[in-house]
């Protein structure tokens, strides 16, 4: 298990609310929140951009055994899962606070700090769009075309 906030007592819901309050304090608006099995999403608007963070959450099935390999009771399994979820929400709060503060004090600009999480017109994020291109560039050793429409020569 990750070490940051691994023993936190702060409920996931409290961390989510703290994220929203922090975002409001820095000027964000238009909030969204959703959960599904194994993930949560926080979305907001800021500086004319829509942003979303997908938070991977553990599944309860991952906690059937203790770290020493013994079977957990149902309650123990739930408690371990809940602790792991609380840890991840605290870590997301830390990430968002750090990014917002970096922008606020001029270390970085909003688009640079939140680039991977900015939503594109098709609903995906810049990160989702770019990761395959980065992988391709490294595996082939070539850069993608800057203007792919002009690759064929004539149009």
N, C-alpha and C positions, 0 to 999 in steps of 0.2 A: 504494500500500500504506500502511496506517496506520503511524504513526511509533513508538508505544509498543512497545518490545521487538522492533522490526523486525529487529534483528541478533542476537537471542538464540540461544544455542547449547543452551539447555535443551530436551531432548526433550519432546514432547507428553505422553508417559506420565509423565515426572517431574513436570510441572506438574499433571497430574491427581492424582497421588499427594499432591503438596503441598497441593492444594485439600482433599483428604480429611483429611489430617493437621491442616490449619488448622481445618476444621469440627469435628473431634473435640476439638481444644484449646478451642474455644468452646462445646462441649456438644452438638453434633449427633450423631445416630445414624441407624441404618437406611439405609445408603447404596445407591444404584443408579447404574449407569453403562451407557450403551449408545451405539453408533454406527450410523450409516446413511450412505449416500451424501450428502455435503454437510451433515451435521450430527452433533452429539454431544449427549448429554443427561447431566446429573448430577442426581441426586435425593437428598434426605435428609429427615430429620425433626428438628424443633427447636421447642421451646416449644409442643408439642402440635400443630404444623402440619406438613404435608408440603409440600415445596418442590421445584421443578424448574427448572433452567436449561437452555434449549436453546441450544446454541452453533452458530451457522452456520459451516460450514467451506467453504473454497473447493473447487472441483472441479479435478482435474488438467487438464482441457481449457482452463481459464482461463489456463494458463501455456505455451501452445504458442509464443508469441512473446516475445521480450525486450522491455524497455521501449522500445527503439529500433526495434522492428518486425521484427527478424530472427528466423528460425525457430530454435527451441531443439532441442537433441538430446534424446533420451528421458531421459537422466540429468539434464540441465540442467532439463528440465521437472519431473521428480520433485523435484529439489533445491529449486526455487523454490516448488513446491506445499508441500513439507514445511516450508520456512521460514515460509510464510504460516500454516500450521496451528500451528506452534510459537508464533508471535506471538499468535494468537487465544487459545490456552490460557493464555499469560502474562497477557493482558488480562483473561480471566475470573477468574484468580486474584486479580488486583488489585482487581476489582470486588467479589468476595466478601469479601476481607480488609477492604476499606474499609467495607462494610456491617456486617460483624461488629464492627469496632472502633467504629463510630458507635453501635451498640447498647450495646456493653460500657461505653463511657465516658459514656453518657447523652445523647448528642447527639440520638438518635432512639430509637424503639422497634422491636422486631423486625417487627411487622406492617407498619409504615410502610416500613421499609427493603426488605422482601422481598415487599411486597404483590403486585406484578405476577407474581411467581413462585410464590405460594401456590396449591396444587392444590385445586380445588373438588370437591365430591362426584361430579360427572360426569366427572372426570379432566382437565378443562381447567384453565387457570390464571385467576386474577383478571384478569390483563392481557388474555388472549384473550377473556374475557367482556366486559370494559369497553371495549376499543378501538372496537368498532363503535358502542357507545352514545355514546362521546365524539364520534366522527365525526358521528353523527346529530345530537347536541345542537348542535354547531358549525354544521353545514350547515343545520339548520332554525331555529336560534336558540331552541329550546325544550328544556326539561329532560324526561327520561323520567319517566313516572308513578312515584311512590314506591310505590304499592300497585296494580299493574296489575289485580289481581283485582277491585278495587272500581270500575274505570273505567265499567263498564256500568250502574252505579246499583244494580240489584237482583241478588241471587244466590239 
